[in-house]
Amino acid sequence: MRMQKQDPFEDVTRALNKETAGSLGSAGRRLQRAVAALEDYDAASGGSAGSGGTRVAGTADVTETAGARDDARRRGLVHAAAAALHAYVIQKEVIGIADNATLNEAFRVTADVWRCMGAVQG
């Protein structure tokens, strides 16, 4: 004779927990990649956006500085990392993990990424 399960939703609960853990893992990997891209950019540019100026070809009075291009590239990377951070934090909070203190250490999230979290890039 087969024993009846204690929880009739045990299989569903197990499947949901597996999906939840998988979603959090995916969000964490996206955050890792975004932070790594920002770190790689910062390392390649000497830790900050570049400087200097170049004349934009075909224009007489518009000057685009290399620093402005670098700043725009870095801002894009910061916003991408902030979006990934936002998704990860929300995923954590949905499953009941509200402590974000370890994120800085575990994912090397910088203050500029935290400041942009939740901001809409325009």
CORCOR-V276796 format. One record per residue. N is the residue number from 1. RES is the residue in one small letter. PSI is psi in degrees with one decimal (NA if undefined). D_LAST is the distance of its C-alpha to the last C-alpha in whole Angstrom. Layout:
# CORCOR-V276796
N/RES/PSI/D_LAST ; N/RES/PSI/D_LAST
This chain:
# CORCOR-V276796
1/m/134.0/65 ; 2/r/133.6/61 ; 3/m/141.2/59 ; 4/q/141.2/57 ; 5/k/148.1/53 ; 6/q/-43.2/53 ; 7/d/113.7/49 ; 8/p/-14.3/49 ; 9/f/15.3/45 ; 10/e/-44.8/46 ; 11/d/-41.2/44 ; 12/v/-44.1/41 ; 13/t/-43.2/40 ; 14/r/-42.9/41 ; 15/a/-41.3/39 ; 16/l/-41.2/36 ; 17/n/-38.9/36 ; 18/k/-43.6/36 ; 19/e/-40.9/33 ; 20/t/-46.1/31 ; 21/a/-39.7/32 ; 22/g/-40.8/31 ; 23/s/-42.1/28 ; 24/l/-40.2/27 ; 25/g/-42.5/29 ; 26/s/-43.1/26 ; 27/a/-38.6/23 ; 28/g/-40.2/25 ; 29/r/-39.6/25 ; 30/r/-41.4/22 ; 31/l/-44.0/21 ; 32/q/-45.6/24 ; 33/r/-41.5/23 ; 34/a/-43.0/19 ; 35/v/-39.6/21 ; 36/a/-40.3/23 ; 37/a/-41.7/21 ; 38/l/-44.0/19 ; 39/e/-42.7/23 ; 40/d/-43.2/24 ; 41/y/-47.2/21 ; 42/d/-40.3/22 ; 43/a/-40.6/26 ; 44/a/-28.1/26 ; 45/s/15.2/24 ; 46/g/22.5/27 ; 47/g/-4.2/25 ; 48/s/169.5/22 ; 49/a/148.8/20 ; 50/g/178.4/22 ; 51/s/177.7/23 ; 52/g/174.0/25 ; 53/g/149.8/25 ; 54/t/146.4/25 ; 55/r/134.9/25 ; 56/v/128.2/23 ; 57/a/137.4/26 ; 58/g/8.8/27 ; 59/t/144.2/26 ; 60/a/-34.2/28 ; 61/d/5.9/26 ; 62/v/122.7/22 ; 63/t/129.0/22 ; 64/e/123.4/20 ; 65/t/149.3/21 ; 66/a/-35.2/21 ; 67/g/-38.7/20 ; 68/a/-41.8/16 ; 69/r/-44.6/16 ; 70/d/-42.0/17 ; 71/d/-41.9/15 ; 72/a/-41.9/12 ; 73/r/-45.5/14 ; 74/r/-41.5/15 ; 75/r/-41.2/11 ; 76/g/-41.5/10 ; 77/l/-39.6/14 ; 78/v/-44.0/13 ; 79/h/-37.2/10 ; 80/a/-42.8/13 ; 81/a/-38.6/16 ; 82/a/-38.5/14 ; 83/a/-41.5/13 ; 84/a/-39.3/17 ; 85/l/-44.7/18 ; 86/h/-46.7/17 ; 87/a/-40.9/19 ; 88/y/-45.3/22 ; 89/v/-43.7/22 ; 90/i/-44.2/22 ; 91/q/-42.6/24 ; 92/k/-45.4/27 ; 93/e/-33.6/27 ; 94/v/-36.0/27 ; 95/i/4.6/30 ; 96/g/11.8/31 ; 97/i/101.1/31 ; 98/a/-12.5/29 ; 99/d/117.6/30 ; 100/n/4.5/27 ; 101/a/-32.2/29 ; 102/t/-8.3/30 ; 103/l/-40.3/26 ; 104/n/-42.9/26 ; 105/e/-46.7/29 ; 106/a/-37.3/29 ; 107/f/0.9/26 ; 108/r/41.5/25 ; 109/v/127.9/22 ; 110/t/165.7/21 ; 111/a/-37.2/20 ; 112/d/-31.1/17 ; 113/v/-43.9/16 ; 114/w/-42.3/17 ; 115/r/-31.6/15 ; 116/c/-10.9/12 ; 117/m/128.0/14 ; 118/g/-11.7/12 ; 119/a/143.5/9 ; 120/v/125.7/6 ; 121/q/128.7/4 ; 122/g/NA/0
